[in-house]
Amino acid sequence: METDKVKTWSAGAQALALLTAVHERKWTTYLTEPRDLAELAAFAEMPANRLRDVVGALEANGIVELADQKVRLTPEYAELLSDDAPFSLNDLLDEARMMSRLVVDALEGLPPTPGDALTVADAYGLRPTAVAQDAFGQLLDALPDFREALRDGRYLDVGCGIAGFLLSTAPVFPGMRAVGVELVREVAAEGARRAVALGVSDRVDIRCMDARDLEEQDEFDSAFWAQPFFPAASRPETLAAIRRALKPGAKLYMQEMESIPEDEAERGAFALRRLVFGNWGVPFARSAEDLTAEAEAAGFVLDRVAATPFGRIVVVRRPH
């Protein structure tokens, strides 16, 4: 029945609201260690009967677990609070709130704000942690030519966001010199701040600019294009700028970020993301075949489509 579906949606929204509320009240940090209910009641300044109901709701929704009369976060949520987590719980909750609002904004055709762009960048860009380095290491294992181009070469990251890949990779390849291009000032500033904090700003240059205005020619040994975030109108000129900037024979890598889900249960969420990104003028869920055709129209030659832990990656090269 349709009423059951609405109730399911409502229950999910309620669980998210509860998680957000306890996180804002610092319960999540407190519960990274096991606590008995009396300790938690004192910390939360909450009557015991109400606390039991809250803990029961958290447990039923997989947020906490009870063992030996103690309550603690489940490992999945505790991991999001680790300093080594590539994504933080804060970023994921911020994205959830933002996406709920952007679905409504799409009905009115309202554009995203710079703050929205930073929230998206935080949600999609991995923090430079050991976990992220391991994940990107697996990606480069599947793309050995990319690894070799990065090792001592010049690398161009177009639409770098908060520079998650750049900053995870730079410490691994001390000979790498890179330029990251990001249009949104707030996002570029955060990427640059992180480069300084990591001590790699002398060889990782984060630029706030339109990628179409790149002036370099024949300079880069490899490039990556974060194509899912580029509006349709900007894409041909962006590809042309990347082609000019690459050395003859150098390769461009593009990720097939989304594909139409085969599982019916996933189609609703997919359609909501398509609604939001479509409102931004961004072609959503471009397939590897679409990306290949787009790059070939800009003068690139297909090298291959590679299967990786990050999905299919289209590899094209600038002709000699």
C-alpha positions in Angstrom: 0.0 0.0 0.0 1.1 3.5 -0.7 0.5 4.5 2.9 3.1 2.0 3.9 5.7 3.5 1.6 5.0 7.0 3.0 5.4 5.6 6.5 8.7 4.0 5.5 10.0 7.3 4.2 8.8 9.0 7.4 10.6 6.5 9.6 13.9 7.1 7.6 13.5 10.8 8.1 12.9 10.4 11.8 15.9 8.2 12.2 18.1 10.8 10.4 16.6 13.5 12.6 17.4 11.5 15.7 21.0 10.8 14.6 21.5 14.5 13.8 20.1 15.5 17.2 22.3 13.1 19.3 25.4 14.0 17.2 24.8 17.7 17.8 24.5 17.0 21.5 27.9 15.2 21.4 26.5 11.8 22.3 28.3 10.2 19.3 31.7 11.3 20.5 30.9 10.2 24.1 29.6 6.8 22.9 32.8 5.8 21.0 33.6 4.2 24.4 31.2 1.8 26.1 29.0 3.6 28.8 26.5 2.2 31.2 23.1 3.8 31.1 23.7 5.7 34.4 26.8 7.4 32.9 24.9 8.3 29.7 22.0 9.7 31.7 24.3 11.9 33.6 26.1 13.0 30.5 22.9 13.7 28.6 21.1 15.2 31.6 18.1 13.1 30.8 15.7 11.2 33.0 16.3 7.4 32.9 12.9 6.5 31.4 13.3 8.9 28.5 16.9 7.8 28.0 15.9 4.2 27.7 13.5 5.1 24.9 16.1 7.1 23.1 18.7 4.4 23.4 16.1 1.8 22.2 15.4 3.9 19.1 19.1 4.3 18.4 19.7 0.6 18.8 16.7 -0.4 16.6 18.1 1.9 13.8 21.6 0.4 14.0 23.3 3.5 15.5 24.2 2.0 18.9 24.6 -1.4 20.3 24.1 -2.8 23.8 26.4 -5.4 25.3 27.1 -6.3 29.0 24.7 -3.5 30.2 26.7 -0.9 28.3 25.9 1.2 25.2 28.3 2.3 22.5 28.2 3.3 18.9 28.2 0.5 16.3 31.5 0.1 14.5 30.1 1.6 11.3 29.3 4.9 13.1 32.3 4.9 15.3 34.5 4.7 12.2 33.0 7.9 10.9 34.3 9.7 14.0 37.8 8.3 13.6 40.6 10.7 12.6 41.4 8.3 9.8 37.9 8.2 8.3 37.9 9.4 4.7 34.4 10.8 5.3 33.2 12.4 8.5 29.8 12.0 10.1 29.5 15.8 10.1 30.0 16.0 6.3 27.4 13.2 5.7 24.8 14.8 7.9 25.4 18.2 6.3 25.0 16.7 2.9 21.7 15.0 3.9 20.2 18.2 5.1 21.4 20.0 2.0 20.0 17.4 -0.4 16.6 17.6 1.3 16.5 21.3 0.7 17.9 21.1 -2.9 15.2 18.7 -3.9 12.7 21.4 -3.0 14.8 24.1 -4.6 14.8 22.1 -7.9 11.0 22.6 -8.1 11.6 26.4 -8.2 14.7 26.2 -10.4 16.8 27.8 -7.6 20.6 27.6 -8.2 23.0 26.2 -5.6 25.0 28.5 -3.3 28.7 28.5 -2.7 28.0 26.9 0.6 26.2 24.0 -1.2 29.2 23.5 -3.4 31.5 23.2 -0.4 29.1 20.7 1.3 29.1 18.6 -1.9 32.8 18.8 -2.2 33.2 17.6 1.5 30.7 14.8 0.9 32.3 13.5 -2.3 36.0 14.3 -1.6 37.9 11.9 0.6 40.0 13.5 3.4 43.7 12.8 3.0 43.9 9.9 5.5 45.6 6.5 5.5 42.3 4.9 4.5 42.0 7.3 1.6 45.6 6.7 0.5 44.9 2.9 0.5 41.7 3.4 -1.5 43.5 5.6 -4.1 46.3 3.1 -4.1 43.9 0.4 -5.2 42.7 2.7 -7.9 46.2 3.3 -9.2 46.9 -0.5 -9.0 44.2 -0.8 -11.7 45.7 2.1 -13.6 49.5 1.5 -13.6 50.0 4.1 -16.4 48.4 6.7 -14.3 50.6 5.8 -11.4 53.8 6.2 -13.5 52.6 9.5 -14.9 52.0 10.8 -11.4 55.3 9.6 -9.9 57.6 12.3 -11.2 55.3 14.2 -13.6 53.1 17.2 -13.7 49.4 16.4 -13.0 46.3 18.5 -13.7 43.2 17.9 -11.6 40.2 19.7 -13.2 37.3 20.3 -10.8 39.5 19.2 -7.9 37.0 20.2 -5.2 38.7 20.0 -1.8 41.6 18.2 -3.4 41.0 14.8 -1.8 42.9 12.8 -4.5 45.7 15.4 -4.9 46.4 15.6 -1.2 46.1 11.8 -0.7 48.5 11.2 -3.5 51.1 13.9 -3.1 52.7 12.4 0.1 53.0 9.1 -1.8 54.8 10.6 -4.8 57.2 13.3 -3.5 58.3 14.0 -7.1 54.7 14.8 -8.2 53.9 18.4 -9.1 50.2 19.2 -9.5 47.7 21.9 -10.4 44.2 21.7 -9.1 41.5 23.8 -10.7 38.3 24.7 -8.8 35.7 27.2 -9.8 34.0 27.9 -6.4 36.1 30.2 -4.3 35.1 28.6 -0.9 35.9 25.1 -2.2 39.3 26.1 -3.7 40.2 28.0 -0.4 39.5 24.9 1.6 41.6 22.7 -0.7 44.4 25.2 -0.5 44.2 25.3 3.3 44.4 21.6 3.5 47.5 21.6 1.2 49.2 24.0 3.5 48.3 22.0 6.6 49.7 18.8 4.9 52.9 20.6 4.0 52.6 20.1 0.2 51.6 23.5 -1.0 55.0 24.0 -2.6 54.1 21.5 -5.2 50.3 21.4 -5.1 48.9 24.5 -6.6 45.1 24.9 -6.0 43.8 27.6 -8.3 40.4 29.3 -8.1 39.5 29.7 -11.8 37.3 28.6 -14.7 39.0 25.5 -16.2 38.3 26.9 -19.7 40.7 29.7 -18.9 43.7 27.5 -18.5 46.7 29.0 -20.3 49.2 26.1 -20.0 50.0 24.3 -23.3 51.8 21.0 -23.7 52.8 20.9 -20.0 51.0 18.1 -18.1 51.8 14.4 -18.1 48.3 13.3 -17.0 45.0 14.8 -16.0 41.8 13.9 -14.3 38.4 15.6 -15.0 35.7 15.5 -12.3 33.2 15.6 -15.1 30.0 14.9 -13.1 30.1 18.4 -11.7 30.5 20.3 -14.9 27.4 21.9 -16.6 26.7 21.0 -20.2 27.5 24.4 -21.6 31.0 24.4 -20.2 32.1 20.9 -21.1 33.3 21.2 -24.7 35.6 24.2 -23.9 36.8 22.5 -20.7 37.9 19.4 -22.7 39.5 21.7 -25.3 41.5 23.4 -22.5 42.6 20.1 -21.0 43.7 18.8 -24.4 45.8 21.9 -25.0 47.3 21.6 -21.5 48.4 18.0 -21.9 51.6 17.0 -23.6 51.1 15.1 -26.8 50.4 11.4 -25.9 49.5 12.2 -22.3 46.3 10.7 -20.9 43.1 12.1 -19.4 41.1 10.0 -16.9 37.4 10.4 -16.4 35.2 8.5 -13.9 31.8 7.1 -14.7 30.3 8.3 -11.5 26.7 7.0 -11.7 24.8 4.5 -13.7 21.1 3.7 -13.9 20.5 1.2 -11.1 19.3 -2.2 -11.9 17.9 -2.7 -8.4 14.4 -1.2 -8.2 15.0 -0.3 -4.6 17.8 2.1 -5.6 15.9 4.0 -8.4 14.1 6.4 -6.1 17.3 7.8 -4.6 18.9 7.9 -8.1 16.0 9.9 -9.5 16.2 12.4 -6.6 19.9 13.0 -7.3 19.2 13.4 -11.0 16.6 16.0 -10.1 19.1 18.0 -8.1 22.0 17.8 -10.5 19.7 18.4 -13.5 18.5 21.6 -11.9 22.2 22.7 -11.8 22.5 22.1 -15.6 24.8 19.1 -15.1 24.4 16.0 -17.3 23.7 13.3 -14.8 24.9 9.7 -14.9 26.9 10.0 -18.1 28.0 6.5 -19.1 31.6 5.5 -20.1 30.3 5.4 -23.6 28.9 8.9 -23.4 32.2 10.2 -21.9 34.2 8.5 -24.7 32.1 10.1 -27.4 32.4 13.5 -25.6 36.2 13.3 -25.4 36.5 12.0 -29.0 34.5 15.0 -30.2 37.1 17.2 -28.4 39.9 15.6 -30.3 41.0 12.9 -27.8 41.6 9.3 -28.8 40.3 6.4 -26.7 42.9 4.3 -25.0 40.6 2.0 -23.0 37.8 1.8 -20.5 39.2 0.3 -17.3 37.4 -1.5 -14.5 38.6 -0.1 -11.1 37.4 -0.2 -7.5 36.0 3.3 -8.2 33.9 2.0 -11.1 34.7 2.4 -14.8 37.3 4.9 -15.8 37.5 6.2 -19.3 41.1 6.7 -20.4 41.7 8.9 -23.5 44.9 10.4 -24.8 45.9 13.5 -26.7 47.2 12.5 -30.1 50.8 13.0 -31.0 
